[in-house]
Amino acid sequence: MDKGYEKERFESVSLKASVAKKFNRYCKKLSLSKSMTLLLMLEFFEDNGISPTESMGPKMQTLENLIKKRINGVIAILKDIEKGQTKPTVAMLQSLFEESATKKEPLILEKKNSQENQPKYQERINKDT
């Protein structure tokens, strides 16, 4: 029994014999009752705003091609933004951070007190005196 429709009464609909056979095969394929199959079909057409007299083939293909073109356009825009704005900005910020993070180089006037700057000669201390 169809859920939610148990208390409703049945009505008859007149169909041609060939249409009724085709509809019965379709109902068996979906494993639904005839009432539920017809209800699903009607809801599909109403929800999607299409008419059963219209062909879906070319419209779906056209719609799919249009969506693909739009997506490719969005990808091109994002790549252009990345090349023109994001990468140069990141490079500038990294160079600024690298400059501030570099070691402080000694000034030319500063002298290091290391052994290299020590004189190479030493005075001898005479122990005899």
ROGUTI-970974 format. One record per residue (C-alpha): residue in three letters; x, z, y. Coordinates in Angstrom, 3 decimals. Layout:
<node><r>ALA</r><X>X</X><Z>Z</Z><Y>Y</Y></node>
...
! end
This chain:
<node><r>MET</r><X>0.000</X><Z>0.000</Z><Y>0.000</Y></node>
<node><r>ASP</r><X>1.204</X><Z>-0.729</Z><Y>3.524</Y></node>
<node><r>LYS</r><X>2.415</X><Z>2.383</Z><Y>5.327</Y></node>
<node><r>GLY</r><X>0.394</X><Z>3.183</Z><Y>8.417</Y></node>
<node><r>TYR</r><X>-2.335</X><Z>0.706</Z><Y>7.569</Y></node>
<node><r>GLU</r><X>-3.958</X><Z>2.445</Z><Y>4.581</Y></node>
<node><r>LYS</r><X>-7.295</X><Z>3.155</Z><Y>6.281</Y></node>
<node><r>GLU</r><X>-7.770</X><Z>-0.293</Z><Y>7.813</Y></node>
<node><r>ARG</r><X>-10.140</X><Z>-2.712</Z><Y>6.195</Y></node>
<node><r>PHE</r><X>-9.228</X><Z>-6.217</Z><Y>5.070</Y></node>
<node><r>GLU</r><X>-10.238</X><Z>-9.421</Z><Y>6.823</Y></node>
<node><r>SER</r><X>-10.091</X><Z>-12.884</Z><Y>5.390</Y></node>
<node><r>VAL</r><X>-8.106</X><Z>-15.752</Z><Y>6.811</Y></node>
<node><r>SER</r><X>-8.684</X><Z>-19.328</Z><Y>5.717</Y></node>
<node><r>LEU</r><X>-5.557</X><Z>-21.218</Z><Y>4.757</Y></node>
<node><r>LYS</r><X>-4.971</X><Z>-24.582</Z><Y>3.158</Y></node>
<node><r>ALA</r><X>-3.928</X><Z>-24.327</Z><Y>-0.500</Y></node>
<node><r>SER</r><X>-0.395</X><Z>-25.693</Z><Y>0.065</Y></node>
<node><r>VAL</r><X>0.196</X><Z>-23.325</Z><Y>3.017</Y></node>
<node><r>ALA</r><X>-1.111</X><Z>-20.368</Z><Y>0.992</Y></node>
<node><r>LYS</r><X>1.297</X><Z>-21.155</Z><Y>-1.892</Y></node>
<node><r>LYS</r><X>4.229</X><Z>-21.446</Z><Y>0.490</Y></node>
<node><r>PHE</r><X>3.251</X><Z>-18.188</Z><Y>2.208</Y></node>
<node><r>ASN</r><X>2.908</X><Z>-16.393</Z><Y>-1.158</Y></node>
<node><r>ARG</r><X>6.418</X><Z>-17.531</Z><Y>-2.179</Y></node>
<node><r>TYR</r><X>7.797</X><Z>-16.294</Z><Y>1.151</Y></node>
<node><r>CYS</r><X>6.085</X><Z>-12.911</Z><Y>0.709</Y></node>
<node><r>LYS</r><X>7.616</X><Z>-12.527</Z><Y>-2.756</Y></node>
<node><r>LYS</r><X>11.040</X><Z>-13.435</Z><Y>-1.362</Y></node>
<node><r>LEU</r><X>10.741</X><Z>-10.657</Z><Y>1.253</Y></node>
<node><r>SER</r><X>9.145</X><Z>-8.253</Z><Y>-1.258</Y></node>
<node><r>LEU</r><X>6.426</X><Z>-7.369</Z><Y>1.222</Y></node>
<node><r>SER</r><X>2.673</X><Z>-7.600</Z><Y>1.203</Y></node>
<node><r>LYS</r><X>0.993</X><Z>-10.568</Z><Y>2.848</Y></node>
<node><r>SER</r><X>-0.237</X><Z>-8.411</Z><Y>5.716</Y></node>
<node><r>MET</r><X>3.221</X><Z>-6.951</Z><Y>6.428</Y></node>
<node><r>THR</r><X>4.904</X><Z>-10.359</Z><Y>6.173</Y></node>
<node><r>LEU</r><X>2.481</X><Z>-11.889</Z><Y>8.650</Y></node>
<node><r>LEU</r><X>2.855</X><Z>-8.881</Z><Y>10.970</Y></node>
<node><r>LEU</r><X>6.675</X><Z>-9.186</Z><Y>10.918</Y></node>
<node><r>MET</r><X>6.450</X><Z>-12.888</Z><Y>11.704</Y></node>
<node><r>LEU</r><X>4.123</X><Z>-12.294</Z><Y>14.651</Y></node>
<node><r>GLU</r><X>6.305</X><Z>-9.479</Z><Y>16.041</Y></node>
<node><r>PHE</r><X>9.404</X><Z>-11.657</Z><Y>15.730</Y></node>
<node><r>PHE</r><X>7.880</X><Z>-14.428</Z><Y>17.811</Y></node>
<node><r>GLU</r><X>6.532</X><Z>-12.001</Z><Y>20.407</Y></node>
<node><r>ASP</r><X>9.765</X><Z>-9.973</Z><Y>20.712</Y></node>
<node><r>ASN</r><X>12.007</X><Z>-13.010</Z><Y>21.073</Y></node>
<node><r>GLY</r><X>9.641</X><Z>-14.879</Z><Y>23.374</Y></node>
<node><r>ILE</r><X>9.713</X><Z>-18.046</Z><Y>21.345</Y></node>
<node><r>SER</r><X>7.025</X><Z>-20.341</Z><Y>20.109</Y></node>
<node><r>PRO</r><X>6.806</X><Z>-21.473</Z><Y>16.473</Y></node>
<node><r>THR</r><X>6.412</X><Z>-25.035</Z><Y>17.737</Y></node>
<node><r>GLU</r><X>9.877</X><Z>-24.992</Z><Y>19.383</Y></node>
<node><r>SER</r><X>13.012</X><Z>-25.847</Z><Y>17.472</Y></node>
<node><r>MET</r><X>15.684</X><Z>-23.125</Z><Y>17.466</Y></node>
<node><r>GLY</r><X>18.660</X><Z>-25.236</Z><Y>16.331</Y></node>
<node><r>PRO</r><X>19.886</X><Z>-26.916</Z><Y>19.502</Y></node>
<node><r>LYS</r><X>18.952</X><Z>-23.981</Z><Y>21.727</Y></node>
<node><r>MET</r><X>20.964</X><Z>-21.507</Z><Y>19.636</Y></node>
<node><r>GLN</r><X>23.978</X><Z>-23.816</Z><Y>19.514</Y></node>
<node><r>THR</r><X>23.791</X><Z>-24.431</Z><Y>23.251</Y></node>
<node><r>LEU</r><X>23.493</X><Z>-20.721</Z><Y>23.908</Y></node>
<node><r>GLU</r><X>26.451</X><Z>-19.980</Z><Y>21.642</Y></node>
<node><r>ASN</r><X>28.608</X><Z>-22.605</Z><Y>23.399</Y></node>
<node><r>LEU</r><X>27.627</X><Z>-21.221</Z><Y>26.793</Y></node>
<node><r>ILE</r><X>28.572</X><Z>-17.685</Z><Y>25.733</Y></node>
<node><r>LYS</r><X>31.933</X><Z>-18.898</Z><Y>24.380</Y></node>
<node><r>LYS</r><X>32.662</X><Z>-20.685</Z><Y>27.667</Y></node>
<node><r>ARG</r><X>31.806</X><Z>-17.539</Z><Y>29.641</Y></node>
<node><r>ILE</r><X>34.005</X><Z>-15.390</Z><Y>27.424</Y></node>
<node><r>ASN</r><X>36.900</X><Z>-17.836</Z><Y>27.805</Y></node>
<node><r>GLY</r><X>36.379</X><Z>-17.713</Z><Y>31.577</Y></node>
<node><r>VAL</r><X>36.495</X><Z>-13.911</Z><Y>31.580</Y></node>
<node><r>ILE</r><X>39.673</X><Z>-13.973</Z><Y>29.463</Y></node>
<node><r>ALA</r><X>41.293</X><Z>-16.403</Z><Y>31.923</Y></node>
<node><r>ILE</r><X>40.359</X><Z>-14.157</Z><Y>34.861</Y></node>
<node><r>LEU</r><X>41.784</X><Z>-11.072</Z><Y>33.135</Y></node>
<node><r>LYS</r><X>45.050</X><Z>-12.880</Z><Y>32.311</Y></node>
<node><r>ASP</r><X>45.351</X><Z>-14.014</Z><Y>35.932</Y></node>
<node><r>ILE</r><X>44.761</X><Z>-10.469</Z><Y>37.183</Y></node>
<node><r>GLU</r><X>47.362</X><Z>-9.171</Z><Y>34.745</Y></node>
<node><r>LYS</r><X>49.962</X><Z>-11.749</Z><Y>35.816</Y></node>
<node><r>GLY</r><X>49.215</X><Z>-11.629</Z><Y>39.537</Y></node>
<node><r>GLN</r><X>48.459</X><Z>-7.969</Z><Y>40.155</Y></node>
<node><r>THR</r><X>49.058</X><Z>-5.585</Z><Y>37.299</Y></node>
<node><r>LYS</r><X>52.530</X><Z>-6.591</Z><Y>36.100</Y></node>
<node><r>PRO</r><X>54.144</X><Z>-6.846</Z><Y>39.576</Y></node>
<node><r>THR</r><X>52.626</X><Z>-3.513</Z><Y>40.606</Y></node>
<node><r>VAL</r><X>53.874</X><Z>-1.826</Z><Y>37.442</Y></node>
<node><r>ALA</r><X>57.328</X><Z>-3.332</Z><Y>37.974</Y></node>
<node><r>MET</r><X>57.457</X><Z>-2.005</Z><Y>41.549</Y></node>
<node><r>LEU</r><X>56.360</X><Z>1.454</Z><Y>40.481</Y></node>
<node><r>GLN</r><X>58.915</X><Z>1.539</Z><Y>37.682</Y></node>
<node><r>SER</r><X>61.699</X><Z>0.506</Z><Y>40.042</Y></node>
<node><r>LEU</r><X>60.703</X><Z>3.283</Z><Y>42.444</Y></node>
<node><r>PHE</r><X>60.724</X><Z>5.870</Z><Y>39.665</Y></node>
<node><r>GLU</r><X>64.054</X><Z>4.602</Z><Y>38.350</Y></node>
<node><r>GLU</r><X>65.643</X><Z>4.948</Z><Y>41.783</Y></node>
<node><r>SER</r><X>64.495</X><Z>8.527</Z><Y>42.145</Y></node>
<node><r>ALA</r><X>65.536</X><Z>9.360</Z><Y>38.589</Y></node>
<node><r>THR</r><X>69.060</X><Z>7.901</Z><Y>38.832</Y></node>
<node><r>LYS</r><X>72.006</X><Z>10.262</Z><Y>38.950</Y></node>
<node><r>LYS</r><X>73.266</X><Z>11.214</Z><Y>42.331</Y></node>
<node><r>GLU</r><X>76.470</X><Z>9.312</Z><Y>42.877</Y></node>
<node><r>PRO</r><X>79.233</X><Z>11.158</Z><Y>44.705</Y></node>
<node><r>LEU</r><X>79.978</X><Z>10.079</Z><Y>48.212</Y></node>
<node><r>ILE</r><X>83.186</X><Z>8.216</Z><Y>48.932</Y></node>
<node><r>LEU</r><X>84.479</X><Z>11.062</Z><Y>51.095</Y></node>
<node><r>GLU</r><X>84.065</X><Z>13.666</Z><Y>48.381</Y></node>
<node><r>LYS</r><X>87.093</X><Z>14.404</Z><Y>46.278</Y></node>
<node><r>LYS</r><X>86.828</X><Z>15.593</Z><Y>42.772</Y></node>
<node><r>ASN</r><X>88.985</X><Z>18.486</Z><Y>41.750</Y></node>
<node><r>SER</r><X>90.034</X><Z>17.218</Z><Y>38.424</Y></node>
<node><r>GLN</r><X>93.300</X><Z>16.818</Z><Y>36.639</Y></node>
<node><r>GLU</r><X>93.497</X><Z>13.198</Z><Y>37.647</Y></node>
<node><r>ASN</r><X>93.812</X><Z>14.230</Z><Y>41.273</Y></node>
<node><r>GLN</r><X>96.500</X><Z>16.817</Z><Y>40.524</Y></node>
<node><r>PRO</r><X>100.001</X><Z>15.808</Z><Y>41.528</Y></node>
<node><r>LYS</r><X>102.025</X><Z>14.387</Z><Y>38.710</Y></node>
<node><r>TYR</r><X>105.090</X><Z>16.440</Z><Y>39.541</Y></node>
<node><r>GLN</r><X>105.575</X><Z>20.167</Z><Y>39.449</Y></node>
<node><r>GLU</r><X>108.245</X><Z>22.340</Z><Y>41.009</Y></node>
<node><r>ARG</r><X>110.708</X><Z>23.918</Z><Y>38.700</Y></node>
<node><r>ILE</r><X>111.090</X><Z>27.512</Z><Y>38.949</Y></node>
<node><r>ASN</r><X>114.670</X><Z>28.591</Z><Y>38.600</Y></node>
<node><r>LYS</r><X>114.960</X><Z>31.642</Z><Y>36.478</Y></node>
<node><r>ASP</r><X>118.591</X><Z>32.076</Z><Y>37.416</Y></node>
<node><r>THR</r><X>118.044</X><Z>33.157</Z><Y>40.937</Y></node>
! end
